[in-house]
Amino acid sequence: MQRELFFDILRFSLGITDRVEASLGDSDWSELLTVAEQQSLIGVLFSGIERMPKEQRPQDRQLLMTWFAASEMIRQTNKEVSQHAVELVRKLSADGFDCCVLKGQGNALLYPDPAVRTPGDIDLWVTRKGKTAVREVIDYVRRESAEAGMAVYHHIDYGTFMGTEVEVHYRPSFMHAPWHNRRLQRFFSEQIPVQFAHFRPMADGTVAVPTVAFNRIYLLLHIGLHLIQSGIGLRQLVDYYYVLRQDMTDAERTETRQTLKHCGLTAIAGAVMYVMQQLFWLDEQHLLVPPDERRGRFLLNEMMEGGNFGQYDARVSAFARQTALGHNLERLRHDCRTLRYFPSESLWEPVFRLWHFGWRLFH
Protein backbone atom coordinates (compact mmCIF):
# COMPACT_ATOMS: atom_id res chain seq x y z
CA MET A 1 0.00 0.00 0.00
CA GLN A 2 1.22 3.49 -0.77
CA ARG A 3 2.23 5.26 2.42
CA GLU A 4 0.50 8.46 1.43
CA LEU A 5 -2.82 6.64 1.21
CA PHE A 6 -2.36 5.33 4.75
CA PHE A 7 -1.41 8.83 5.91
CA ASP A 8 -4.56 10.26 4.27
CA ILE A 9 -6.76 7.82 6.17
CA LEU A 10 -4.88 8.54 9.40
CA ARG A 11 -5.32 12.31 9.02
CA PHE A 12 -9.05 11.83 8.39
CA SER A 13 -9.37 9.53 11.40
CA LEU A 14 -7.69 12.13 13.62
CA GLY A 15 -10.02 14.85 12.35
CA ILE A 16 -7.22 16.77 10.62
CA THR A 17 -9.09 16.53 7.29
CA ASP A 18 -12.82 16.26 6.71
CA ARG A 19 -12.84 13.85 3.77
CA VAL A 20 -10.90 11.08 2.05
CA GLU A 21 -10.53 11.75 -1.64
CA ALA A 22 -9.21 8.32 -2.67
CA SER A 23 -11.46 5.41 -3.57
CA LEU A 24 -10.30 2.23 -1.82
CA GLY A 25 -10.98 -1.31 -2.94
CA ASP A 26 -11.12 -4.37 -0.68
CA SER A 27 -7.45 -5.16 -1.29
CA ASP A 28 -6.53 -1.62 -0.22
CA TRP A 29 -8.56 -1.96 2.98
CA SER A 30 -6.98 -5.34 3.71
CA GLU A 31 -3.50 -3.83 3.42
CA LEU A 32 -4.60 -0.85 5.48
CA LEU A 33 -5.74 -3.17 8.27
CA THR A 34 -2.34 -4.88 8.25
CA VAL A 35 -0.48 -1.57 8.50
CA ALA A 36 -2.85 -0.31 11.20
CA GLU A 37 -2.18 -3.48 13.20
CA GLN A 38 1.59 -3.10 12.81
CA GLN A 39 1.39 0.51 13.98
CA SER A 40 -1.08 -0.27 16.83
CA LEU A 41 -3.62 2.15 15.32
CA ILE A 42 -6.58 -0.14 14.57
CA GLY A 43 -8.94 1.65 16.95
CA VAL A 44 -7.90 5.10 15.76
CA LEU A 45 -8.44 4.26 12.09
CA PHE A 46 -11.71 2.45 12.73
CA SER A 47 -13.04 5.62 14.33
CA GLY A 48 -12.40 7.22 10.93
CA ILE A 49 -14.14 4.40 9.07
CA GLU A 50 -17.23 4.93 11.23
CA ARG A 51 -17.39 8.56 10.07
CA MET A 52 -16.99 7.76 6.38
CA PRO A 53 -19.89 7.75 3.92
CA LYS A 54 -21.20 4.21 3.51
CA GLU A 55 -19.95 3.96 -0.07
CA GLN A 56 -16.36 4.69 1.02
CA ARG A 57 -16.20 2.10 3.78
CA PRO A 58 -14.90 -1.44 3.20
CA GLN A 59 -17.46 -3.33 1.11
CA ASP A 60 -16.18 -6.72 2.22
CA ARG A 61 -18.45 -7.43 5.21
CA GLN A 62 -16.08 -10.00 6.71
CA LEU A 63 -13.19 -7.51 6.61
CA LEU A 64 -15.35 -4.81 8.15
CA MET A 65 -16.47 -7.15 10.92
CA THR A 66 -12.87 -8.17 11.60
CA TRP A 67 -11.93 -4.53 12.00
CA PHE A 68 -14.99 -3.85 14.16
CA ALA A 69 -14.24 -6.81 16.44
CA ALA A 70 -10.61 -5.71 16.87
CA SER A 71 -11.75 -2.18 17.69
CA GLU A 72 -14.27 -3.40 20.27
CA MET A 73 -11.58 -5.56 21.86
CA ILE A 74 -9.39 -2.46 22.19
CA ARG A 75 -12.24 -0.59 23.90
CA GLN A 76 -12.80 -3.42 26.36
CA THR A 77 -9.09 -3.85 27.08
CA ASN A 78 -8.75 -0.12 27.72
CA LYS A 79 -11.44 -0.30 30.39
CA GLU A 80 -9.72 -3.24 32.06
CA VAL A 81 -6.20 -1.76 31.93
CA SER A 82 -7.39 1.57 33.34
CA GLN A 83 -9.17 -0.22 36.19
CA HIS A 84 -6.11 -2.36 36.88
CA ALA A 85 -3.94 0.77 36.97
CA VAL A 86 -6.25 2.36 39.54
CA GLU A 87 -6.25 -0.79 41.69
CA LEU A 88 -2.46 -1.07 41.58
CA VAL A 89 -2.04 2.59 42.52
CA ARG A 90 -4.35 2.01 45.49
CA LYS A 91 -2.29 -0.99 46.58
CA LEU A 92 1.04 0.84 46.31
CA SER A 93 -0.36 3.91 48.05
CA ALA A 94 -1.58 1.76 50.93
CA ASP A 95 1.94 0.36 51.18
CA GLY A 96 3.49 3.81 51.52
CA PHE A 97 4.49 4.68 47.94
CA ASP A 98 3.48 7.56 45.69
CA CYS A 99 2.51 6.75 42.09
CA CYS A 100 2.18 8.54 38.77
CA VAL A 101 0.75 6.69 35.74
CA LEU A 102 3.13 7.21 32.82
CA LYS A 103 2.56 6.89 29.07
CA GLY A 104 -0.28 4.62 27.90
CA GLN A 105 -3.42 5.15 29.95
CA GLY A 106 -2.33 8.66 30.89
CA ASN A 107 -1.72 9.56 27.23
CA ALA A 108 -5.15 8.24 26.29
CA LEU A 109 -6.80 10.92 28.41
CA LEU A 110 -5.77 13.51 25.78
CA TYR A 111 -7.59 11.66 22.98
CA PRO A 112 -11.12 12.83 22.03
CA ASP A 113 -12.12 9.20 22.64
CA PRO A 114 -9.57 7.56 24.98
CA ALA A 115 -10.99 4.08 24.25
CA VAL A 116 -9.63 4.01 20.65
CA ARG A 117 -5.98 4.05 21.73
CA THR A 118 -4.42 0.58 21.66
CA PRO A 119 -3.35 -0.04 25.27
CA GLY A 120 -0.06 -1.56 26.28
CA ASP A 121 1.20 -2.41 29.73
CA ILE A 122 0.89 -0.25 32.86
CA ASP A 123 3.84 2.04 33.52
CA LEU A 124 4.01 3.47 37.03
CA TRP A 125 6.53 6.01 38.27
CA VAL A 126 6.91 5.14 41.95
CA THR A 127 8.62 7.22 44.65
CA ARG A 128 8.66 7.25 48.43
CA LYS A 129 8.26 10.43 50.49
CA GLY A 130 8.81 12.58 47.41
CA LYS A 131 12.19 11.11 46.51
CA THR A 132 13.60 8.54 44.08
CA ALA A 133 13.86 5.22 45.95
CA VAL A 134 15.55 2.69 43.70
CA ARG A 135 16.46 0.04 46.26
CA GLU A 136 13.19 0.28 48.17
CA VAL A 137 11.08 -0.06 45.04
CA ILE A 138 13.08 -3.02 43.70
CA ASP A 139 12.88 -4.85 47.04
CA TYR A 140 9.16 -4.16 47.30
CA VAL A 141 8.38 -5.51 43.83
CA ARG A 142 10.40 -8.65 44.46
CA ARG A 143 8.50 -9.26 47.71
CA GLU A 144 5.09 -8.62 46.21
CA SER A 145 5.35 -10.38 42.85
CA ALA A 146 6.58 -13.89 42.16
CA GLU A 147 6.83 -12.84 38.50
CA ALA A 148 9.20 -9.93 39.13
CA GLY A 149 11.92 -9.61 36.50
CA MET A 150 15.52 -8.49 36.73
CA ALA A 151 15.88 -4.81 37.52
CA VAL A 152 17.12 -2.45 34.82
CA TYR A 153 18.38 1.10 35.25
CA HIS A 154 14.98 2.79 35.16
CA HIS A 155 12.41 0.11 36.01
CA ILE A 156 11.68 -3.41 37.16
CA ASP A 157 9.09 -5.69 35.58
CA TYR A 158 6.36 -6.40 38.12
CA GLY A 159 5.00 -9.24 36.01
CA THR A 160 1.22 -9.21 35.75
CA PHE A 161 -1.30 -7.51 38.00
CA MET A 162 -4.88 -8.70 37.48
CA GLY A 163 -3.72 -10.02 34.11
CA THR A 164 -2.03 -6.83 32.86
CA GLU A 165 1.73 -6.48 32.41
CA VAL A 166 3.27 -3.83 34.68
CA GLU A 167 6.54 -1.91 34.69
CA VAL A 168 7.39 -0.12 37.92
CA HIS A 169 9.68 2.84 37.27
CA TYR A 170 11.90 4.38 39.92
CA ARG A 171 13.22 6.63 37.16
CA PRO A 172 10.89 7.62 34.30
CA SER A 173 13.60 7.02 31.68
CA PHE A 174 17.24 7.73 30.85
CA MET A 175 19.71 8.73 28.18
CA HIS A 176 22.82 6.88 27.08
CA ALA A 177 25.25 9.85 27.16
CA PRO A 178 26.25 10.20 30.85
CA TRP A 179 26.27 14.01 31.08
CA HIS A 180 22.86 14.27 29.44
CA ASN A 181 21.53 11.53 31.69
CA ARG A 182 22.71 13.34 34.84
CA ARG A 183 20.87 16.48 33.73
CA LEU A 184 17.79 14.46 32.82
CA GLN A 185 17.65 12.69 36.19
CA ARG A 186 17.99 16.06 37.94
CA PHE A 187 15.06 17.32 35.87
CA PHE A 188 12.97 14.28 36.85
CA SER A 189 13.77 14.77 40.56
CA GLU A 190 12.77 18.43 40.39
CA GLN A 191 9.48 17.46 38.73
CA ILE A 192 8.32 14.98 41.39
CA PRO A 193 6.26 17.47 43.47
CA VAL A 194 4.40 18.71 40.38
CA GLN A 195 3.78 15.41 38.58
CA PHE A 196 2.66 13.43 41.63
CA ALA A 197 0.12 16.14 42.48
CA HIS A 198 -1.46 16.27 39.00
CA PHE A 199 -4.56 14.12 39.54
CA ARG A 200 -7.07 13.11 36.88
CA PRO A 201 -10.10 10.76 36.88
CA MET A 202 -9.47 7.23 35.61
CA ALA A 203 -11.91 4.30 35.69
CA ASP A 204 -13.56 4.46 39.13
CA GLY A 205 -10.78 6.42 40.78
CA THR A 206 -8.36 9.31 40.57
CA VAL A 207 -4.67 8.94 39.77
CA ALA A 208 -1.69 11.19 39.18
CA VAL A 209 -0.63 11.51 35.53
CA PRO A 210 2.07 13.71 34.00
CA THR A 211 1.29 17.28 33.03
CA VAL A 212 1.34 18.28 29.37
CA ALA A 213 4.49 20.32 30.02
CA PHE A 214 6.26 17.24 31.41
CA ASN A 215 5.09 15.06 28.53
CA ARG A 216 6.51 17.50 25.98
CA ILE A 217 9.90 16.36 27.29
CA TYR A 218 9.17 12.83 28.47
CA LEU A 219 7.28 11.47 25.47
CA LEU A 220 9.83 12.99 23.10
CA LEU A 221 12.56 11.27 25.10
CA HIS A 222 10.59 8.00 24.88
CA ILE A 223 10.40 8.29 21.09
CA GLY A 224 14.11 9.03 20.80
CA LEU A 225 15.20 6.27 23.16
CA HIS A 226 13.24 3.58 21.33
CA LEU A 227 14.37 4.89 17.95
CA ILE A 228 18.00 4.46 19.04
CA GLN A 229 17.48 1.09 20.71
CA SER A 230 15.16 -0.85 18.43
CA GLY A 231 12.52 1.21 16.65
CA ILE A 232 9.41 3.27 17.24
CA GLY A 233 5.92 3.21 15.76
CA LEU A 234 3.28 5.74 14.81
CA ARG A 235 1.16 5.15 17.93
CA GLN A 236 3.72 7.09 19.96
CA LEU A 237 3.70 9.90 17.39
CA VAL A 238 -0.09 10.10 17.60
CA ASP A 239 0.25 10.36 21.39
CA TYR A 240 2.71 13.21 20.93
CA TYR A 241 0.46 14.89 18.36
CA TYR A 242 -2.23 15.21 21.02
CA VAL A 243 0.33 16.61 23.48
CA LEU A 244 1.45 19.29 21.02
CA ARG A 245 -2.15 20.20 20.24
CA GLN A 246 -2.58 21.48 23.81
CA ASP A 247 -2.23 25.20 24.50
CA MET A 248 1.32 26.42 25.06
CA THR A 249 2.47 29.93 25.95
CA ASP A 250 5.62 31.51 24.55
CA ALA A 251 7.19 31.23 27.99
CA GLU A 252 6.40 27.50 28.12
CA ARG A 253 7.87 26.98 24.65
CA THR A 254 11.06 28.79 25.68
CA GLU A 255 11.36 26.72 28.87
CA THR A 256 10.77 23.49 26.96
CA ARG A 257 13.42 24.37 24.38
CA GLN A 258 15.93 25.10 27.14
CA THR A 259 15.25 21.74 28.78
CA LEU A 260 15.52 19.92 25.44
CA LYS A 261 18.89 21.55 24.76
CA HIS A 262 20.14 20.96 28.30
CA CYS A 263 19.29 17.25 28.10
CA GLY A 264 20.56 16.66 24.55
CA LEU A 265 17.13 16.20 22.97
CA THR A 266 17.19 18.95 20.35
CA ALA A 267 18.11 16.62 17.46
CA ILE A 268 15.26 14.17 18.04
CA ALA A 269 12.95 17.13 18.63
CA GLY A 270 13.76 18.49 15.17
CA ALA A 271 13.07 15.10 13.61
CA VAL A 272 9.73 14.74 15.39
CA MET A 273 8.70 18.30 14.49
CA TYR A 274 9.28 17.46 10.82
CA VAL A 275 6.95 14.46 11.11
CA MET A 276 4.40 16.58 12.95
CA GLN A 277 4.47 19.16 10.19
CA GLN A 278 4.52 16.80 7.21
CA LEU A 279 2.27 13.98 8.44
CA PHE A 280 0.00 15.63 10.99
CA TRP A 281 -0.03 19.08 9.36
CA LEU A 282 0.66 20.90 12.61
CA ASP A 283 1.30 24.59 12.10
CA GLU A 284 4.30 26.46 13.43
CA GLN A 285 2.61 27.68 16.61
CA HIS A 286 2.44 24.09 17.89
CA LEU A 287 6.04 23.14 17.09
CA LEU A 288 8.77 23.20 19.74
CA VAL A 289 11.82 23.66 17.50
CA PRO A 290 12.39 24.15 13.76
CA PRO A 291 11.70 20.94 11.77
CA ASP A 292 14.77 18.96 10.69
CA GLU A 293 13.98 17.41 7.31
CA ARG A 294 17.03 15.13 7.10
CA ARG A 295 16.45 13.54 10.50
CA GLY A 296 12.69 13.66 10.11
CA ARG A 297 12.70 11.66 6.88
CA PHE A 298 14.87 9.05 8.58
CA LEU A 299 12.49 8.86 11.57
CA LEU A 300 9.42 8.51 9.35
CA ASN A 301 11.01 5.76 7.29
CA GLU A 302 12.13 3.85 10.40
CA MET A 303 8.60 3.98 11.81
CA MET A 304 7.01 2.70 8.63
CA GLU A 305 9.65 -0.01 8.09
CA GLY A 306 9.61 -1.35 11.64
CA GLY A 307 6.12 -0.77 12.98
CA ASN A 308 5.37 -0.63 16.69
CA PHE A 309 8.73 -0.68 18.55
CA GLY A 310 10.38 -2.24 15.48
CA GLN A 311 8.52 -5.54 15.90
CA TYR A 312 7.73 -5.87 12.18
CA ASP A 313 11.09 -4.80 10.74
CA ALA A 314 11.91 -7.20 7.89
CA ARG A 315 15.55 -6.08 8.07
CA VAL A 316 15.95 -7.91 11.41
CA SER A 317 16.82 -11.59 11.02
CA ALA A 318 15.40 -14.51 12.99
CA PHE A 319 18.89 -15.01 14.48
CA ALA A 320 18.77 -11.46 15.86
CA ARG A 321 15.31 -11.97 17.33
CA GLN A 322 15.88 -15.39 18.88
CA THR A 323 19.40 -15.31 20.35
CA ALA A 324 21.20 -13.02 22.79
CA LEU A 325 24.25 -12.78 20.52
CA GLY A 326 22.11 -11.97 17.52
CA HIS A 327 20.18 -9.36 19.49
CA ASN A 328 23.36 -7.58 20.56
CA LEU A 329 24.83 -7.69 17.06
CA GLU A 330 21.59 -6.28 15.70
CA ARG A 331 21.75 -3.47 18.27
CA LEU A 332 25.23 -2.58 17.01
CA ARG A 333 24.02 -2.62 13.41
CA HIS A 334 21.12 -0.40 14.40
CA ASP A 335 23.53 1.97 16.19
CA CYS A 336 25.50 2.30 12.95
CA ARG A 337 22.31 3.17 11.06
CA THR A 338 21.32 5.90 13.53
CA LEU A 339 24.88 7.22 14.02
CA ARG A 340 24.83 9.84 11.26
CA TYR A 341 21.55 11.28 12.54
CA PHE A 342 21.93 11.06 16.32
CA PRO A 343 25.68 10.60 16.93
CA SER A 344 25.88 11.23 20.68
CA GLU A 345 23.23 8.70 21.73
CA SER A 346 24.27 6.17 19.08
CA LEU A 347 27.93 6.23 20.12
CA TRP A 348 27.12 5.96 23.82
CA GLU A 349 24.48 3.23 23.44
CA PRO A 350 26.93 0.27 23.36
CA VAL A 351 28.99 1.84 26.16
CA PHE A 352 25.88 2.24 28.27
CA ARG A 353 24.93 -1.36 27.53
CA LEU A 354 28.27 -2.61 28.88
CA TRP A 355 28.04 -0.39 31.97
CA HIS A 356 24.45 -1.47 32.49
CA PHE A 357 25.45 -5.13 32.51
CA GLY A 358 27.58 -4.41 35.57
CA TRP A 359 24.87 -2.25 37.18
CA ARG A 360 22.39 -5.11 37.00
CA LEU A 361 24.74 -7.48 38.83
CA PHE A 362 24.38 -5.34 41.96
CA HIS A 363 20.63 -4.72 41.71
C-alpha positions in Angstrom: 0.0 0.0 0.0 1.2 3.5 -0.8 2.2 5.3 2.4 0.5 8.5 1.4 -2.8 6.6 1.2 -2.4 5.3 4.7 -1.4 8.8 5.9 -4.6 10.3 4.3 -6.8 7.8 6.2 -4.9 8.5 9.4 -5.3 12.3 9.0 -9.0 11.8 8.4 -9.4 9.5 11.4 -7.7 12.1 13.6 -10.0 14.9 12.4 -7.2 16.8 10.6 -9.1 16.5 7.3 -12.8 16.3 6.7 -12.8 13.9 3.8 -10.9 11.1 2.1 -10.5 11.7 -1.6 -9.2 8.3 -2.7 -11.5 5.4 -3.6 -10.3 2.2 -1.8 -11.0 -1.3 -2.9 -11.1 -4.4 -0.7 -7.4 -5.2 -1.3 -6.5 -1.6 -0.2 -8.6 -2.0 3.0 -7.0 -5.3 3.7 -3.5 -3.8 3.4 -4.6 -0.9 5.5 -5.7 -3.2 8.3 -2.3 -4.9 8.2 -0.5 -1.6 8.5 -2.9 -0.3 11.2 -2.2 -3.5 13.2 1.6 -3.1 12.8 1.4 0.5 14.0 -1.1 -0.3 16.8 -3.6 2.1 15.3 -6.6 -0.1 14.6 -8.9 1.6 16.9 -7.9 5.1 15.8 -8.4 4.3 12.1 -11.7 2.5 12.7 -13.0 5.6 14.3 -12.4 7.2 10.9 -14.1 4.4 9.1 -17.2 4.9 11.2 -17.4 8.6 10.1 -17.0 7.8 6.4 -19.9 7.8 3.9 -21.2 4.2 3.5 -20.0 4.0 -0.1 -16.4 4.7 1.0 -16.2 2.1 3.8 -14.9 -1.4 3.2 -17.5 -3.3 1.1 -16.2 -6.7 2.2 -18.4 -7.4 5.2 -16.1 -10.0 6.7 -13.2 -7.5 6.6 -15.3 -4.8 8.2 -16.5 -7.2 10.9 -12.9 -8.2 11.6 -11.9 -4.5 12.0 -15.0 -3.8 14.2 -14.2 -6.8 16.4 -10.6 -5.7 16.9 -11.7 -2.2 17.7 -14.3 -3.4 20.3 -11.6 -5.6 21.9 -9.4 -2.5 22.2 -12.2 -0.6 23.9 -12.8 -3.4 26.4 -9.1 -3.9 27.1 -8.8 -0.1 27.7 -11.4 -0.3 30.4 -9.7 -3.2 32.1 -6.2 -1.8 31.9 -7.4 1.6 33.3 -9.2 -0.2 36.2 -6.1 -2.4 36.9 -3.9 0.8 37.0 -6.3 2.4 39.5 -6.2 -0.8 41.7 -2.5 -1.1 41.6 -2.0 2.6 42.5 -4.3 2.0 45.5 -2.3 -1.0 46.6 1.0 0.8 46.3 -0.4 3.9 48.0 -1.6 1.8 50.9 1.9 0.4 51.2 3.5 3.8 51.5 4.5 4.7 47.9 3.5 7.6 45.7 2.5 6.8 42.1 2.2 8.5 38.8 0.7 6.7 35.7 3.1 7.2 32.8 2.6 6.9 29.1 -0.3 4.6 27.9 -3.4 5.2 30.0 -2.3 8.7 30.9 -1.7 9.6 27.2 -5.1 8.2 26.3 -6.8 10.9 28.4 -5.8 13.5 25.8 -7.6 11.7 23.0 -11.1 12.8 22.0 -12.1 9.2 22.6 -9.6 7.6 25.0 -11.0 4.1 24.2 -9.6 4.0 20.7 -6.0 4.1 21.7 -4.4 0.6 21.7 -3.4 0.0 25.3 -0.1 -1.6 26.3 1.2 -2.4 29.7 0.9 -0.2 32.9 3.8 2.0 33.5 4.0 3.5 37.0 6.5 6.0 38.3 6.9 5.1 41.9 8.6 7.2 44.6 8.7 7.3 48.4 8.3 10.4 50.5 8.8 12.6 47.4 12.2 11.1 46.5 13.6 8.5 44.1 13.9 5.2 45.9 15.6 2.7 43.7 16.5 0.0 46.3 13.2 0.3 48.2 11.1 -0.1 45.0 13.1 -3.0 43.7 12.9 -4.9 47.0 9.2 -4.2 47.3 8.4 -5.5 43.8 10.4 -8.6 44.5 8.5 -9.3 47.7 5.1 -8.6 46.2 5.4 -10.4 42.9 6.6 -13.9 42.2 6.8 -12.8 38.5 9.2 -9.9 39.1 11.9 -9.6 36.5 15.5 -8.5 36.7 15.9 -4.8 37.5 17.1 -2.5 34.8 18.4 1.1 35.2 15.0 2.8 35.2 12.4 0.1 36.0 11.7 -3.4 37.2 9.1 -5.7 35.6 6.4 -6.4 38.1 5.0 -9.2 36.0 1.2 -9.2 35.8 -1.3 -7.5 38.0 -4.9 -8.7 37.5 -3.7 -10.0 34.1 -2.0 -6.8 32.9 1.7 -6.5 32.4 3.3 -3.8 34.7 6.5 -1.9 34.7 7.4 -0.1 37.9 9.7 2.8 37.3 11.9 4.4 39.9 13.2 6.6 37.2 10.9 7.6 34.3 13.6 7.0 31.7 17.2 7.7 30.9 19.7 8.7 28.2 22.8 6.9 27.1 25.2 9.9 27.2 26.3 10.2 30.8 26.3 14.0 31.1 22.9 14.3 29.4 21.5 11.5 31.7 22.7 13.3 34.8 20.9 16.5 33.7 17.8 14.5 32.8 17.7 12.7 36.2 18.0 16.1 37.9 15.1 17.3 35.9 13.0 14.3 36.9 13.8 14.8 40.6 12.8 18.4 40.4 9.5 17.5 38.7 8.3 15.0 41.4 6.3 17.5 43.5 4.4 18.7 40.4 3.8 15.4 38.6 2.7 13.4 41.6 0.1 16.1 42.5 -1.5 16.3 39.0 -4.6 14.1 39.5 -7.1 13.1 36.9 -10.1 10.8 36.9 -9.5 7.2 35.6 -11.9 4.3 35.7 -13.6 4.5 39.1 -10.8 6.4 40.8 -8.4 9.3 40.6 -4.7 8.9 39.8 -1.7 11.2 39.2 -0.6 11.5 35.5 2.1 13.7 34.0 1.3 17.3 33.0 1.3 18.3 29.4 4.5 20.3 30.0 6.3 17.2 31.4 5.1 15.1 28.5 6.5 17.5 26.0 9.9 16.4 27.3 9.2 12.8 28.5 7.3 11.5 25.5 9.8 13.0 23.1 12.6 11.3 25.1 10.6 8.0 24.9 10.4 8.3 21.1 14.1 9.0 20.8 15.2 6.3 23.2 13.2 3.6 21.3 14.4 4.9 18.0 18.0 4.5 19.0 17.5 1.1 20.7 15.2 -0.9 18.4 12.5 1.2 16.6 9.4 3.3 17.2 5.9 3.2 15.8 3.3 5.7 14.8 1.2 5.2 17.9 3.7 7.1 20.0 3.7 9.9 17.4 -0.1 10.1 17.6 0.3 10.4 21.4 2.7 13.2 20.9 0.5 14.9 18.4 -2.2 15.2 21.0 0.3 16.6 23.5 1.4 19.3 21.0 -2.1 20.2 20.2 -2.6 21.5 23.8 -2.2 25.2 24.5 1.3 26.4 25.1 2.5 29.9 25.9 5.6 31.5 24.6 7.2 31.2 28.0 6.4 27.5 28.1 7.9 27.0 24.6 11.1 28.8 25.7 11.4 26.7 28.9 10.8 23.5 27.0 13.4 24.4 24.4 15.9 25.1 27.1 15.3 21.7 28.8 15.5 19.9 25.4 18.9 21.5 24.8 20.1 21.0 28.3 19.3 17.2 28.1 20.6 16.7 24.6 17.1 16.2 23.0 17.2 19.0 20.3 18.1 16.6 17.5 15.3 14.2 18.0 12.9 17.1 18.6 13.8 18.5 15.2 13.1 15.1 13.6 9.7 14.7 15.4 8.7 18.3 14.5 9.3 17.5 10.8 7.0 14.5 11.1 4.4 16.6 13.0 4.5 19.2 10.2 4.5 16.8 7.2 2.3 14.0 8.4 0.0 15.6 11.0 0.0 19.1 9.4 0.7 20.9 12.6 1.3 24.6 12.1 4.3 26.5 13.4 2.6 27.7 16.6 2.4 24.1 17.9 6.0 23.1 17.1 8.8 23.2 19.7 11.8 23.7 17.5 12.4 24.2 13.8 11.7 20.9 11.8 14.8 19.0 10.7 14.0 17.4 7.3 17.0 15.1 7.1 16.5 13.5 10.5 12.7 13.7 10.1 12.7 11.7 6.9 14.9 9.1 8.6 12.5 8.9 11.6 9.4 8.5 9.4 11.0 5.8 7.3 12.1 3.9 10.4 8.6 4.0 11.8 7.0 2.7 8.6 9.7 0.0 8.1 9.6 -1.3 11.6 6.1 -0.8 13.0 5.4 -0.6 16.7 8.7 -0.7 18.6 10.4 -2.2 15.5 8.5 -5.5 15.9 7.7 -5.9 12.2 11.1 -4.8 10.7 11.9 -7.2 7.9 15.5 -6.1 8.1 16.0 -7.9 11.4 16.8 -11.6 11.0 15.4 -14.5 13.0 18.9 -15.0 14.5 18.8 -11.5 15.9 15.3 -12.0 17.3 15.9 -15.4 18.9 19.4 -15.3 20.3 21.2 -13.0 22.8 24.2 -12.8 20.5 22.1 -12.0 17.5 20.2 -9.4 19.5 23.4 -7.6 20.6 24.8 -7.7 17.1 21.6 -6.3 15.7 21.8 -3.5 18.3 25.2 -2.6 17.0 24.0 -2.6 13.4 21.1 -0.4 14.4 23.5 2.0 16.2 25.5 2.3 12.9 22.3 3.2 11.1 21.3 5.9 13.5 24.9 7.2 14.0 24.8 9.8 11.3 21.5 11.3 12.5 21.9 11.1 16.3 25.7 10.6 16.9 25.9 11.2 20.7 23.2 8.7 21.7 24.3 6.2 19.1 27.9 6.2 20.1 27.1 6.0 23.8 24.5 3.2 23.4 26.9 0.3 23.4 29.0 1.8 26.2 25.9 2.2 28.3 24.9 -1.4 27.5 28.3 -2.6 28.9 28.0 -0.4 32.0 24.4 -1.5 32.5 25.4 -5.1 32.5 27.6 -4.4 35.6 24.9 -2.3 37.2 22.4 -5.1 37.0 24.7 -7.5 38.8 24.4 -5.3 42.0 20.6 -4.7 41.7 
